[in-house]
Amino acid sequence: MAAAPDPSSVRFPGPWHDIEWHHFDVRANGLKFHAVECDPTGSPDRQLVLLLHGYTEFWWGWRHQLQALTDTGYRAVAVDLRGYGDSDKPPRGYDGWTLAGDTNGLVRSLGHRTATLVGNADGGLVCWATATLHPRVVDRIAVVASPHPRSLRRDVLLHRVQRKAFLSGFLHNQLPRLGERRLTGHDARFVDHYFRHLSSPQWQRTTDFADTVTHNRSAMQIPYVAHSSLEYRRWAFRSQFRPDGAKFMKLMDRRLSVPVLALRGADDPYIFERPLSRSGRYAAHFTYAEIPGSGHFAHQEQPEAVTRHLLDFIKS
């Protein structure tokens, strides 16, 4: 049996398309986080854009946007969320409050007072939670395939199509140990199936897709990553039936004053238009846009289009 990948295996040396990655560690909220940027100077004089990945991934998901944002004059930093990649993997702390606390701490530990937060899927939930619970550190947020949690809950409860697409994986992942085996078994074959099911055929025919799946399959087999990634979803589901979940949802029932950009792949079979576009009720300044020719991973499937939306949004 092959040895499990070392956490440091996600520290790709580059160059990748002539891009050199600068890897470093930053401590926040009591943990060590692995972070990546293209500018080795790490200048705090630049406006910080903090990039937060989604389920089954790690910092690599934002590879396309890191260089583009840096070239435009921003300090773009992608991190491995708690439990992923080469960040610490504690047994607990995957609730909305703690994750928001991680991001709040990261902004300050990186030497900034505020940041633009950009997140996909679970990373998007972290954006919504941080902007609500720690508004002083957030300039604006942009989310990809990540509705406001109250909007998503409402749509899952009221609309069968969204409920069917969303809940099947959540229910399976509640089973202890079986969910972890499902993620890591057969060389993390689940990750390949997951990306193929949720992405566009156009992207699946590219070497970029093949490389992405290979990297994420390896990263999922790093010890404790499978358990940690499932803890995000276990808390999101189980908390709906507990007082802590009711308290979190009550706190999230606020209208953000910062600008919000919500993007969705037009062919996303997992998150539909309604919960994402109707997330605008929780933001005073809200922009919604769909990205043609992409599924759940629009920022990777159509990176140039997503980057244009991000730059226009941040500059506006």
C-alpha positions in Angstrom: 0.0 0.0 0.0 1.4 3.4 -1.0 2.1 5.9 1.8 -0.3 8.7 2.2 0.8 12.0 0.7 2.6 14.5 3.0 0.8 17.8 3.7 3.7 19.6 2.1 2.9 18.0 -1.2 0.5 20.8 -2.0 3.4 23.3 -1.9 3.9 23.2 -5.7 7.2 24.8 -6.6 6.3 26.3 -10.0 6.7 27.6 -12.5 3.2 27.0 -13.7 2.5 29.0 -16.9 5.5 31.1 -16.0 4.0 31.8 -12.5 6.2 31.2 -9.4 4.3 30.4 -6.3 5.4 31.9 -2.9 4.4 29.6 -0.1 4.3 30.7 3.5 2.6 30.0 6.9 0.5 32.4 8.8 -1.0 31.9 12.3 -4.5 32.9 13.0 -7.2 31.9 15.6 -4.7 29.5 17.2 -3.9 27.5 14.0 -1.2 27.5 11.3 -2.5 28.1 7.8 -0.7 27.5 4.6 -1.0 30.5 2.2 0.1 31.2 -1.4 0.7 34.3 -3.3 2.6 35.3 -6.5 4.4 38.4 -5.1 7.2 37.3 -2.7 7.3 40.7 -1.1 3.8 40.3 0.5 3.3 44.0 0.5 0.7 45.1 3.0 0.4 48.4 1.1 -1.7 46.6 -1.6 -5.4 45.9 -1.1 -5.8 42.4 0.2 -7.9 39.9 -1.7 -8.3 36.7 0.3 -9.3 33.6 -1.8 -11.1 30.7 0.0 -11.6 27.4 -1.7 -14.4 24.9 -1.7 -15.2 21.3 -0.8 -12.7 18.6 -1.7 -10.2 21.3 -2.8 -7.3 23.4 -1.6 -5.6 26.7 -2.6 -5.0 25.4 -6.1 -8.6 26.2 -7.1 -7.7 29.9 -7.3 -4.5 29.4 -9.4 -5.9 31.4 -12.4 -7.0 34.4 -10.3 -3.9 34.7 -8.2 -1.7 36.0 -10.9 -4.3 38.2 -12.6 -5.2 39.9 -9.3 -1.6 40.4 -8.4 -0.8 41.9 -11.9 -3.6 44.4 -11.4 -2.1 45.7 -8.2 -3.8 43.7 -5.5 -2.3 41.5 -2.9 -4.0 38.2 -3.8 -3.5 35.4 -1.2 -5.1 31.9 -1.4 -5.2 29.8 1.7 -5.8 26.2 2.6 -8.8 26.3 4.9 -8.6 24.6 8.3 -8.4 20.9 7.8 -7.2 21.1 4.2 -3.8 20.9 2.4 -0.9 22.0 4.6 -3.0 23.9 7.1 -3.6 22.5 10.6 -6.3 19.9 10.9 -7.9 20.1 14.4 -10.6 17.5 15.2 -13.2 20.3 15.7 -13.9 23.9 14.9 -15.8 23.5 11.6 -18.8 25.6 12.6 -19.7 28.9 11.1 -18.5 31.0 14.0 -15.0 29.4 14.2 -14.5 29.6 10.4 -15.4 33.2 10.4 -12.9 33.7 13.3 -10.2 32.0 11.2 -10.8 34.5 8.3 -10.9 37.5 10.7 -7.6 36.4 12.2 -6.0 35.7 8.8 -6.7 39.3 7.6 -5.1 40.8 10.6 -2.2 38.3 10.7 -1.4 39.1 7.0 -0.9 42.7 8.2 -4.1 44.2 6.9 -7.1 45.9 8.6 -9.6 44.9 5.9 -9.9 42.6 2.8 -12.0 41.6 -0.1 -13.1 38.0 0.5 -13.7 35.7 -2.4 -15.0 32.2 -1.9 -16.3 29.1 -3.7 -18.9 26.7 -2.2 -17.8 26.2 1.5 -15.4 29.1 1.1 -18.3 31.2 0.1 -20.1 30.3 3.3 -17.1 31.5 5.2 -17.3 34.8 3.2 -21.0 35.3 4.2 -20.3 34.4 7.8 -17.2 36.6 8.2 -18.9 39.6 6.6 -21.8 39.2 9.0 -20.0 38.4 12.2 -16.8 40.4 11.7 -17.9 43.3 9.4 -15.0 45.6 10.3 -12.5 43.5 8.4 -14.5 43.0 5.2 -14.5 45.5 2.4 -16.7 43.4 0.1 -17.3 39.7 -0.7 -17.6 37.7 -3.9 -19.0 34.2 -3.9 -19.0 31.5 -6.6 -21.8 28.9 -6.4 -22.4 29.8 -2.7 -25.8 31.2 -1.7 -26.4 33.0 1.6 -27.0 30.1 4.1 -30.5 31.3 4.9 -31.4 31.6 1.2 -30.1 28.1 0.5 -31.9 26.6 3.5 -35.2 28.2 2.3 -34.8 26.8 -1.2 -33.8 23.3 0.0 -36.9 23.2 2.2 -39.4 24.6 -0.4 -38.2 23.4 -3.8 -37.8 19.7 -4.6 -35.3 20.1 -7.4 -32.8 22.0 -5.3 -33.4 19.7 -2.3 -32.7 16.6 -4.4 -29.5 18.0 -5.9 -28.2 19.3 -2.6 -29.2 16.9 0.1 -28.2 13.5 -1.2 -24.4 14.0 -0.6 -25.1 15.7 2.7 -27.1 12.7 4.0 -24.5 10.2 3.0 -21.7 12.2 4.6 -23.3 12.1 8.0 -22.2 8.4 8.5 -19.1 8.2 10.6 -16.0 6.6 8.9 -18.1 5.5 5.9 -18.0 9.0 4.5 -14.2 9.2 4.9 -13.8 5.8 3.2 -15.9 7.0 0.3 -13.7 10.1 -0.1 -10.3 8.3 0.0 -11.1 4.8 -1.3 -9.6 3.7 -4.7 -7.1 6.5 -4.8 -9.8 9.1 -3.9 -11.9 8.1 -6.9 -14.8 10.0 -5.5 -13.0 13.3 -6.2 -12.9 12.4 -9.9 -16.6 11.5 -10.0 -17.4 14.7 -8.0 -15.7 17.0 -10.5 -17.0 15.2 -13.5 -20.6 15.3 -12.2 -20.6 19.0 -11.4 -18.4 20.5 -14.3 -19.0 21.2 -17.9 -18.0 18.7 -20.6 -15.9 21.5 -22.2 -13.6 21.7 -19.2 -13.4 18.0 -18.8 -11.7 17.6 -22.2 -8.7 19.8 -21.2 -5.4 19.0 -19.6 -6.2 21.7 -16.9 -9.1 19.5 -15.8 -7.0 16.3 -15.7 -4.3 18.1 -13.7 -6.9 19.6 -11.3 -8.5 16.2 -10.6 -5.0 14.6 -10.1 -4.0 17.3 -7.6 -7.2 17.2 -5.6 -7.2 13.4 -5.5 -3.8 13.4 -4.0 -4.7 16.3 -1.5 -7.8 14.4 -0.3 -5.6 11.5 0.8 -3.4 13.7 3.1 -4.1 12.3 6.6 -7.2 13.8 8.3 -8.2 15.9 5.2 -11.2 13.6 4.4 -12.5 13.8 8.0 -12.0 17.6 8.2 -13.7 18.3 4.9 -16.7 16.2 5.9 -16.9 18.0 9.3 -17.8 21.2 7.4 -20.9 19.5 5.9 -21.7 17.5 9.0 -22.0 20.7 11.0 -24.0 22.4 8.3 -26.5 19.6 8.3 -26.6 18.6 12.0 -26.7 22.1 13.3 -30.1 22.6 11.7 -31.6 20.5 14.4 -29.6 21.9 17.3 -29.7 25.2 19.3 -26.3 26.3 17.9 -27.6 26.1 14.4 -30.7 28.1 15.2 -28.5 30.7 16.9 -26.2 30.9 13.9 -29.1 31.3 11.4 -30.6 34.0 13.6 -27.3 35.9 13.6 -27.1 35.5 9.8 -30.4 37.2 9.4 -28.8 40.6 8.7 -28.5 42.7 5.6 -24.9 43.4 4.8 -23.8 46.9 4.0 -20.7 45.9 2.0 -21.0 45.1 -1.7 -21.7 41.5 -2.7 -21.0 39.8 -6.0 -22.6 36.4 -6.6 -21.5 34.3 -9.6 -22.9 31.0 -10.8 -21.9 28.7 -13.6 -24.9 28.7 -16.0 -24.9 24.9 -16.2 -24.3 24.2 -12.5 -26.3 21.1 -11.6 -25.7 21.5 -7.8 -26.6 25.1 -7.0 -29.5 26.6 -9.0 -30.2 30.2 -9.9 -33.0 30.9 -7.3 -31.1 30.6 -4.0 -28.1 32.5 -5.3 -29.9 35.4 -7.0 -32.3 35.7 -4.1 -29.4 36.0 -1.7 -29.6 39.7 -2.6 -32.1 40.2 0.2 -29.2 39.9 2.6 -27.1 42.6 0.9 -27.8 46.3 0.3 -25.5 46.3 -2.7 -25.9 43.0 -4.6 -24.8 41.9 -8.1 -25.7 38.6 -9.6 -24.2 37.1 -12.8 -24.1 33.8 -14.6 -21.0 32.5 -16.3 -21.9 30.7 -19.6 -20.2 27.4 -20.5 -19.4 26.4 -16.9 -20.8 24.3 -14.1 -20.1 24.4 -10.4 -16.4 25.4 -10.7 -16.9 28.6 -12.8 -13.6 30.2 -11.6 -11.7 27.2 -13.0 -13.8 26.3 -16.0 -14.1 29.9 -17.3 -11.3 31.7 -15.4 -11.0 34.7 -17.7 -14.7 35.5 -17.4 -14.7 35.1 -13.6 -11.6 37.2 -13.3 -13.1 40.0 -15.3 -16.2 40.0 -13.0 -14.0 40.1 -10.0 -11.8 42.9 -11.2 -14.8 45.0 -12.3 -16.4 44.4 -8.9 -13.3 45.2 -6.8 -12.6 48.4 -8.8 -16.2 49.6 -8.8 
